[in-house]
Amino acid sequence: MTTNLSLIVPAEQTHDERVGERIMTLMFRSRMTQTALGNMIGMSQSALARKLRGERKWTLDDLFAASAAFGVSISTLLGDNESPQPGGPVGGLGASVVGPAGIEPTTSTV
């Protein structure tokens, strides 16, 4: 019996689908609804839902508005960072930069 692999293996995601997925992750972590985000970035809930599913293209203005709403960089929305965190430092990774051992600042006990 032969199996049609095209039915088993999902098609490659489009860029718009990946951006939508990352924005949905930020929405989930922020506990934000589509209506709330839509109001923040100036679009209806239904228009936002279509963009989140990858049915409509994201514009540069959309990306700027969404990145400002979550406090992340546009590169985070585009997938340049592994894990988007709302309100994290620019880049959205949410982790602080730590230097190697032995380079900690000294403290005074005056």
Protein Blocks (a to p, Z undefined) as FASTA:
>chain_A
ZZdfklmmccdddfklmmmmmmmmmmmmnopafklmmmmnopafklmmmmmnopaccdfk
lmmmmmmmnopafklmnopafbdcehiaehjlopacdddehiaccdddZZ
